[in-house]
């Protein structure tokens, strides 16, 4: 009796394994590959002493996410959201990017990252909105960011505009000055990775403004970004891909963890295919170098996946 039961159990297991093999072979090759891509990204982040969220949108249709439900502090990534809101403000009011904005010494706070302040420490100048956007998108200037917030009506104005696009999994609530006064305020500007990737997808695939030059300006400015060379762009050197991205970096919190180390970007491949990617690393206990390596490795995994799909 025991022998008969053993034979039956073996047959059942054999049938189950055969069924699983059949189902796996029945899946379209691309779907199997996407599952492997997700697993490779999960394996990467599981080894790290940090909470990492990743989202990828492939050719505008297929999505792959890892730990997307978390609320990740955006840090300066929100300057991308702000740039879209500034462009919308200009568009609605019929104003060009050359619109001047006065800058006074009182606008140039000393205890914050600001190439603008370093170049014009006495203030008393005028600078165009377009020039200030270059400072925020390419150099991640904090004083320029808060100048633009005051111009459009504060963080709530940026938050409100992005929600009109159908993006909900994020919040823009705090200025750079507020975040520097209180590090806990950094967690008030947050996003789910997929919502950041979706916003990038909108930027490069659909018209957002009546004045198309505003959108073209943001795309071009992001492709000339000077921050984060060791993050998303690292695997793309000498590949012929066109990359636009926005980084975000935070200080260490009271526990010694890096609050947020992030990069989001769009990639146009030489053959015309594209993808958008968002990588947020929250509360990392790793070194900054190792934390940036998480982003670079995630970027490399996705790029190699796209290479295999040619």
matplotlib code that plots the C-alpha trace (Angstrom):
import matplotlib.pyplot as plt

x = [0.0, 2.8, 4.6, 1.4, 0.9, 4.6, 4.1, 1.0, 2.7, 5.6, 3.3, 1.4, 4.7, 5.9, 2.6, 2.8, 6.4, 5.4, 2.4, 4.7, 7.2, 4.4, 3.0, 6.4, 7.1, 3.7, 4.4, 5.5, 9.3, 9.1, 6.9, 9.4, 12.2, 10.3, 9.9, 13.6, 14.3, 12.1, 13.9, 17.3, 16.3, 14.9, 18.0, 20.1, 18.2, 17.7, 21.4, 21.6, 21.1, 18.6, 15.0, 15.1, 12.2, 12.5, 10.1, 10.7, 8.4, 9.5, 8.6, 5.7, 3.7, 5.3, 6.1, 8.4, 8.4, 10.2, 9.0, 6.8, 4.4, 6.9, 6.9, 10.4, 11.7, 12.4, 15.0, 15.9, 14.1, 11.0, 12.8, 11.6, 8.0, 8.6, 10.0, 6.8, 4.7, 6.8, 6.4, 2.6, 2.6, 4.4, 2.1, -1.1, 0.1, 1.5, 5.0, 8.3, 11.3, 13.1, 10.8, 13.2, 13.1, 14.9, 17.3, 18.3, 21.0, 18.2, 17.2, 20.6, 20.7, 24.2, 23.8, 22.6, 24.0, 23.8, 26.1, 23.9, 24.8, 28.5, 28.4, 26.4, 26.8, 25.7, 22.5, 21.0, 20.6, 18.0, 17.9, 15.4, 13.1, 14.9, 18.3, 16.9, 15.5, 19.0, 20.3, 17.7, 17.5, 21.2, 23.0, 20.2, 20.5, 18.5, 18.2, 17.1, 14.5, 12.9, 13.0, 10.9, 8.5, 7.9, 7.3, 4.5, 2.9, 4.8, 5.1, 1.3, 1.1, 3.6, 1.7, -1.6, -0.4, 1.1, -2.2, -4.0, -1.9, -3.4, -0.3, -1.4, 1.3, 3.5, 3.5, 5.4, 4.9, 8.2, 10.7, 14.4, 14.7, 12.2, 14.0, 17.3, 15.8, 14.3, 15.5, 12.2, 10.6, 12.6, 10.1, 7.2, 8.3, 7.8, 6.9, 6.2, 8.8, 6.2, 4.5, 7.9, 8.5, 5.0, 5.6, 8.8, 6.9, 4.4, 7.2, 8.7, 5.6, 2.7, 2.2, 1.8, 1.8, 0.4, 3.9, 5.8, 9.2, 8.7, 8.6, 11.5, 13.5, 12.9, 13.8, 17.0, 18.0, 17.6, 19.8, 22.6, 22.3, 25.6, 24.8, 24.9, 27.4, 27.9, 24.1, 21.8, 24.1, 27.1, 26.2, 25.3, 28.7, 29.7, 26.5, 24.9, 21.8, 20.3, 19.8, 17.9, 17.7, 17.2, 19.0, 18.2, 20.5, 19.9, 21.9, 22.1, 19.2, 19.4, 20.1, 23.0, 21.1, 21.2, 17.6, 17.4, 19.7, 17.8, 17.9, 15.0, 15.5, 14.4, 16.6, 16.3, 18.1, 19.9, 17.3, 14.4, 13.1, 12.9, 12.3, 11.9, 13.4, 13.1, 15.4, 14.8, 17.1, 15.7, 17.4, 20.5, 23.0, 25.5, 28.2, 27.3, 29.5, 27.8, 24.3, 25.0, 26.3, 22.8, 21.4, 24.1, 23.7, 19.9, 20.4, 22.9, 20.5, 17.7, 20.0, 21.3, 17.7, 16.8, 19.9, 18.7, 15.3, 16.7]
y = [0.0, 2.4, 1.5, 2.2, 5.6, 6.5, 5.7, 7.8, 10.7, 10.4, 10.4, 13.5, 15.4, 14.5, 15.7, 18.9, 19.6, 18.9, 21.3, 24.1, 23.5, 23.7, 26.9, 28.5, 27.6, 28.9, 32.3, 34.7, 35.1, 38.9, 38.2, 35.7, 38.2, 40.9, 38.5, 37.8, 41.6, 42.1, 39.3, 40.7, 44.0, 42.5, 40.4, 43.6, 45.6, 42.7, 42.6, 46.3, 48.0, 50.4, 50.6, 50.8, 51.4, 51.0, 51.5, 51.1, 51.8, 50.0, 51.6, 53.4, 50.2, 47.5, 48.3, 46.6, 47.7, 46.7, 48.0, 50.6, 51.0, 52.9, 56.7, 57.7, 61.2, 62.8, 65.3, 67.4, 65.0, 67.2, 70.0, 68.1, 68.4, 72.1, 72.7, 71.3, 73.5, 76.6, 75.8, 75.5, 78.9, 80.5, 78.8, 79.9, 83.4, 83.8, 84.4, 83.4, 81.6, 84.9, 86.5, 88.2, 87.7, 90.0, 88.3, 90.0, 89.1, 88.1, 85.4, 83.8, 81.8, 81.0, 77.6, 75.6, 74.3, 77.1, 77.7, 80.7, 82.3, 81.5, 83.3, 86.3, 86.5, 90.2, 89.6, 92.7, 91.1, 89.9, 86.4, 84.8, 82.0, 79.8, 80.5, 79.7, 76.4, 75.5, 76.1, 73.8, 71.0, 70.8, 72.0, 71.3, 74.8, 75.2, 79.0, 79.0, 76.4, 78.5, 81.6, 79.7, 78.4, 82.0, 82.9, 80.3, 80.3, 77.8, 74.0, 73.6, 75.2, 72.6, 69.8, 70.9, 71.1, 67.6, 66.2, 67.7, 65.3, 62.3, 61.6, 60.9, 58.9, 61.8, 65.0, 68.3, 70.2, 71.7, 74.2, 73.7, 76.2, 74.3, 71.0, 72.5, 73.9, 70.5, 67.3, 65.5, 67.9, 66.0, 63.1, 65.4, 65.6, 62.0, 59.8, 56.2, 55.2, 54.4, 57.8, 59.4, 57.2, 57.9, 61.7, 61.3, 59.2, 62.1, 64.5, 62.7, 61.2, 63.7, 67.5, 69.2, 72.9, 75.0, 76.4, 73.3, 75.1, 74.9, 71.1, 71.0, 73.2, 70.9, 67.8, 69.4, 70.8, 67.4, 65.8, 68.2, 67.5, 67.8, 65.9, 62.2, 60.8, 57.8, 57.0, 56.3, 57.6, 55.5, 52.4, 54.5, 56.0, 55.6, 53.7, 56.3, 56.6, 60.0, 60.4, 63.0, 62.7, 64.5, 63.5, 64.0, 63.7, 64.1, 64.4, 61.7, 61.7, 61.3, 57.6, 58.2, 57.0, 58.8, 60.2, 59.8, 59.1, 59.1, 59.4, 59.4, 59.6, 58.9, 57.0, 57.1, 54.3, 54.6, 52.3, 54.6, 52.6, 54.3, 53.7, 55.7, 54.7, 55.9, 54.6, 55.9, 54.7, 55.6, 55.6, 54.0, 52.7, 52.2, 54.7, 57.3, 55.5, 52.2, 53.8, 55.4, 52.0, 50.6, 53.1, 52.5, 48.7, 49.0, 51.2, 48.7, 45.7, 47.6, 48.7, 45.2, 43.9, 46.4, 45.3, 41.7, 42.7, 44.0]
z = [0.0, 0.9, -2.3, -4.4, -2.6, -3.4, -7.1, -7.3, -5.5, -7.9, -10.9, -9.6, -9.0, -12.5, -14.0, -12.0, -13.1, -16.7, -16.4, -15.0, -17.8, -20.4, -18.9, -18.8, -22.4, -23.4, -22.2, -24.9, -24.9, -24.1, -21.1, -19.8, -20.4, -18.5, -15.6, -15.7, -15.8, -12.7, -10.9, -11.7, -10.3, -7.2, -6.6, -7.0, -4.3, -1.9, -1.2, -0.1, 3.2, 1.8, 0.6, -3.2, -5.6, -9.3, -12.2, -15.9, -18.8, -22.0, -25.3, -23.7, -23.0, -20.8, -17.2, -14.7, -11.0, -7.8, -4.5, -6.1, -3.2, -1.0, -0.6, -1.6, -0.8, -4.1, -3.0, -6.1, -8.4, -7.7, -9.7, -12.8, -11.5, -10.8, -14.3, -15.8, -13.6, -14.5, -18.2, -17.6, -15.8, -18.7, -21.2, -19.5, -19.2, -22.7, -21.3, -23.0, -21.3, -21.7, -19.1, -16.6, -12.8, -10.4, -7.9, -4.7, -2.2, 0.2, -2.3, -2.2, 1.0, 2.2, 3.8, 0.8, -2.5, -5.0, -8.0, -8.7, -5.4, -6.0, -9.3, -8.1, -4.3, -4.1, -6.1, -7.7, -11.1, -13.5, -14.9, -17.4, -16.3, -18.9, -17.3, -13.8, -15.2, -16.5, -13.0, -11.4, -14.0, -14.9, -11.7, -9.2, -7.7, -4.5, -4.4, -8.1, -7.2, -4.4, -6.6, -9.2, -6.4, -5.3, -9.0, -9.7, -6.2, -4.1, -4.0, -3.9, -7.4, -8.7, -6.9, -8.3, -11.9, -11.9, -10.6, -13.6, -15.7, -13.9, -11.7, -8.1, -6.4, -5.3, -3.3, -3.6, -0.3, 0.9, -0.5, -0.4, 2.4, 4.5, 3.9, 4.9, 8.1, 9.0, 7.5, 8.2, 5.7, 3.0, 3.4, 2.5, -1.2, -2.2, -5.2, -6.1, -8.8, -11.4, -11.1, -11.8, -14.8, -16.1, -15.9, -17.9, -20.4, -20.8, -21.3, -24.3, -25.9, -25.7, -26.1, -22.7, -23.6, -26.4, -26.9, -28.0, -27.5, -23.7, -23.7, -26.2, -23.9, -20.8, -22.8, -24.2, -20.8, -19.2, -21.8, -20.8, -17.1, -15.3, -12.1, -11.2, -13.8, -11.6, -11.5, -14.5, -17.2, -16.3, -18.4, -21.4, -22.1, -25.8, -26.6, -28.9, -26.7, -25.9, -22.2, -20.2, -16.4, -13.1, -9.9, -6.2, -3.2, 0.5, 3.6, 6.3, 8.8, 12.6, 12.2, 9.9, 6.8, 3.5, 3.2, -0.5, -3.4, -6.7, -10.5, -13.0, -16.8, -20.3, -22.8, -26.6, -28.2, -31.6, -33.2, -32.2, -29.2, -25.8, -22.2, -19.0, -15.7, -12.1, -9.3, -5.7, -2.8, 0.6, 4.0, 2.7, 5.3, 2.5, 1.5, -1.1, -3.6, -3.0, -3.0, -6.4, -7.6, -6.9, -9.4, -12.0, -11.8, -12.1, -15.2, -16.6, -16.1, -18.0, -20.8, -21.3, -21.4, -24.1, -26.1, -26.0, -27.4, -30.7]

ax = plt.figure().add_subplot(projection="3d")
ax.plot(x, y, z, "-o")
ax.set_aspect("equal")
plt.show()
